[in-house]
């Protein structure tokens, strides 16, 4: 599956990059039996301890928290879920709103860590971003399917803006993966860490094949509402 990210900001710049990725939502199901149980925990523990290595799909699913590493944290999350003490990423497929909120929190946590004011998670921008995310399935570009600029979505929804930026991506199987890819690109990172903008909106669309499309919108303007997450 192709995984791609693009960033665009008014009066700033545009960049694109792509890498390949394998997307699998069945995190933790290491023996592919459709269930999460002690067998999966045992296999994961054996891999982390170096007793019996995992490979292929099983190794991909072993990264329960999608941080790019397989370690004791993944064992703890999976074991906690199996015992009924909590939820692992494999227990249910997150909704589009779940993914969006997760990514918003990752962005704001990074801003806080760098001494920046967190974005206001805007109701209006979230609506716009959801529309954009769905449009990306039809046309993955900063130009919308009808040929207009991506920023025309603001006018369509009556959002008063003075500065805007958009990051888009597809193929990442989790909010953490999308965040990591955005952060690895200078232009995407600069949009997420822009000290001059106040509002953020995020939209996620899942295609019939399970591919996730991600849209981040950042803006300054008037009349936008929301809260900090």
Legacy VTK file of the C-alpha trace (Angstrom):
# vtk DataFile Version 3.0
C-alpha trace
ASCII
DATASET POLYDATA
POINTS 229 float
0.000 0.000 0.000
1.293 3.444 -0.894
1.667 5.889 1.950
1.961 9.547 1.054
1.976 12.998 2.614
1.737 16.483 1.096
1.782 19.916 2.712
0.541 23.261 1.412
0.220 26.684 3.004
-0.960 29.985 1.587
2.047 32.149 0.632
4.423 29.519 1.969
5.457 26.387 0.085
4.502 22.915 -1.027
6.366 19.635 -0.776
5.600 15.979 -1.384
7.096 12.688 -0.339
6.081 9.072 -0.489
7.112 5.736 0.969
5.563 2.309 0.881
3.806 0.868 3.888
1.833 -2.171 4.924
-1.446 -1.384 6.662
-2.962 -3.890 9.056
-5.644 -3.008 11.606
-5.578 -6.373 13.424
-2.960 -5.343 15.932
-2.102 -8.012 18.500
-3.633 -10.960 16.623
-0.296 -12.692 16.061
-1.650 -16.126 15.115
-4.347 -14.706 12.824
-7.252 -16.498 14.498
-9.409 -13.388 14.814
-9.099 -13.300 18.615
-6.819 -11.684 21.171
-5.831 -14.140 23.895
-2.959 -15.509 25.985
-1.496 -17.259 22.945
-0.885 -13.895 21.317
0.631 -12.523 24.530
2.945 -15.540 24.775
4.105 -15.176 21.178
4.752 -11.478 21.679
6.683 -12.064 24.899
8.795 -14.774 23.249
9.705 -12.381 20.448
10.660 -9.530 22.779
12.763 -11.905 24.907
14.522 -13.207 21.806
13.262 -16.754 22.283
11.316 -17.027 19.022
11.255 -14.209 16.494
8.156 -13.050 14.665
8.166 -12.114 10.996
5.897 -10.819 8.261
2.322 -9.985 9.215
2.789 -11.239 12.772
5.677 -8.836 13.326
3.625 -5.940 11.962
0.731 -6.805 14.265
3.105 -7.118 17.226
3.562 -3.325 17.220
0.347 -2.871 19.191
0.769 0.854 19.870
2.063 1.615 16.343
5.192 3.408 17.536
7.490 1.567 15.148
8.964 -0.643 17.881
8.054 -4.007 19.397
8.876 -4.059 23.091
7.538 -4.581 26.619
5.065 -1.730 26.169
3.282 -3.744 23.487
3.265 -6.806 25.755
1.731 -4.753 28.565
-0.985 -3.270 26.346
-1.943 -6.620 24.871
-1.860 -8.448 28.208
-3.960 -5.720 29.814
-6.579 -6.081 27.110
-6.657 -9.880 27.336
-7.118 -9.669 31.109
-9.997 -7.260 30.615
-8.213 -4.412 32.322
-8.158 -2.082 29.393
-8.311 -1.581 25.671
-5.627 -2.297 23.120
-5.622 -0.938 19.593
-6.760 -4.348 18.388
-9.896 -4.498 20.526
-11.920 -2.406 18.114
-11.377 -0.350 15.024
-11.291 3.360 15.919
-13.816 5.616 14.232
-12.770 8.497 12.002
-13.444 10.883 14.886
-11.277 8.739 17.175
-8.362 8.911 14.750
-8.790 12.657 14.308
-8.838 13.357 18.036
-5.816 11.118 18.602
-3.835 13.025 15.992
-4.961 16.374 17.399
-3.714 15.381 20.845
-0.372 14.249 19.435
0.068 17.603 17.685
-0.801 19.635 20.765
1.347 17.507 23.051
4.289 18.151 20.745
3.551 21.876 20.784
3.429 21.903 24.579
6.723 20.025 24.756
8.304 22.747 22.628
6.841 25.606 24.652
4.220 26.510 22.044
0.577 27.338 22.730
-1.607 24.342 21.783
-4.020 24.761 18.912
-7.726 25.224 19.496
-9.383 22.106 18.068
-11.946 23.911 15.944
-15.452 22.634 15.269
-15.573 24.529 11.987
-12.162 23.353 10.783
-12.972 19.766 11.757
-16.015 19.865 9.494
-13.920 21.286 6.668
-11.159 18.738 7.241
-13.621 15.842 7.149
-14.864 17.012 3.757
-11.290 17.356 2.527
-10.323 13.896 3.813
-13.175 12.303 1.878
-12.229 14.273 -1.234
-8.685 12.903 -1.009
-10.042 9.448 -1.788
-11.219 10.795 -5.146
-8.227 13.061 -5.784
-5.164 13.066 -3.558
-4.041 16.630 -4.140
-4.352 20.142 -2.769
-6.654 20.780 -5.726
-10.171 19.580 -5.022
-12.053 17.122 -7.276
-13.950 20.052 -8.856
-10.685 21.783 -9.794
-10.727 24.475 -7.124
-8.014 25.103 -4.543
-8.220 23.147 -1.301
-8.689 26.436 0.515
-12.037 27.039 -1.225
-13.522 24.759 1.456
-13.293 27.698 3.868
-15.456 29.843 1.630
-17.908 26.986 1.071
-18.484 26.738 4.828
-18.414 30.484 5.509
-15.221 30.356 7.581
-13.507 33.732 7.869
-9.756 33.206 7.605
-6.640 35.326 7.301
-3.984 32.589 7.018
-4.365 28.887 6.297
-2.346 25.725 5.705
-3.165 22.136 4.822
-1.342 18.836 5.384
-2.648 15.697 3.690
-1.632 12.053 3.826
-2.879 8.543 3.122
-1.913 4.977 3.918
-0.906 5.465 7.549
-2.725 2.934 9.732
-2.794 4.952 12.963
-2.717 8.510 14.268
0.780 7.887 15.614
1.995 6.735 12.196
0.462 9.774 10.495
1.981 12.068 13.112
5.405 10.470 12.701
5.301 10.920 8.929
4.178 14.524 9.206
6.908 15.253 11.742
9.577 13.699 9.516
8.868 16.273 6.789
10.069 19.846 7.282
7.046 21.454 5.642
4.452 19.339 7.423
6.241 19.811 10.720
6.363 23.578 10.269
2.584 23.661 9.776
1.953 21.647 12.938
4.393 23.758 14.960
3.473 27.146 13.476
3.479 29.664 16.328
1.473 32.186 14.291
-1.699 30.124 13.850
-4.409 29.466 16.439
-6.874 26.887 15.099
-6.572 23.286 13.931
-9.012 20.866 12.349
-8.450 17.218 11.431
-10.450 14.900 9.222
-9.991 11.187 8.550
-11.761 9.095 5.926
-11.619 5.305 5.648
-12.092 3.900 2.144
-13.912 0.644 1.427
-10.517 -1.081 1.247
-9.585 0.211 4.708
-7.091 2.852 3.582
-7.096 5.949 5.788
-6.949 9.448 4.307
-5.796 12.258 6.609
-6.370 16.015 6.322
-4.992 18.611 8.737
-6.152 22.226 8.466
-4.559 25.130 10.334
-5.843 28.692 10.340
-6.167 32.125 11.802
-9.410 34.025 11.471
-12.604 35.029 13.217
-15.744 33.210 14.283
-14.122 29.822 14.863
-14.998 27.900 18.015
-13.644 24.854 19.792
-11.478 23.762 22.697
-7.900 22.778 23.433
-7.261 19.013 23.552
LINES 1 230
229 0 1 2 3 4 5 6 7 8 9 10 11 12 13 14 15 16 17 18 19 20 21 22 23 24 25 26 27 28 29 30 31 32 33 34 35 36 37 38 39 40 41 42 43 44 45 46 47 48 49 50 51 52 53 54 55 56 57 58 59 60 61 62 63 64 65 66 67 68 69 70 71 72 73 74 75 76 77 78 79 80 81 82 83 84 85 86 87 88 89 90 91 92 93 94 95 96 97 98 99 100 101 102 103 104 105 106 107 108 109 110 111 112 113 114 115 116 117 118 119 120 121 122 123 124 125 126 127 128 129 130 131 132 133 134 135 136 137 138 139 140 141 142 143 144 145 146 147 148 149 150 151 152 153 154 155 156 157 158 159 160 161 162 163 164 165 166 167 168 169 170 171 172 173 174 175 176 177 178 179 180 181 182 183 184 185 186 187 188 189 190 191 192 193 194 195 196 197 198 199 200 201 202 203 204 205 206 207 208 209 210 211 212 213 214 215 216 217 218 219 220 221 222 223 224 225 226 227 228
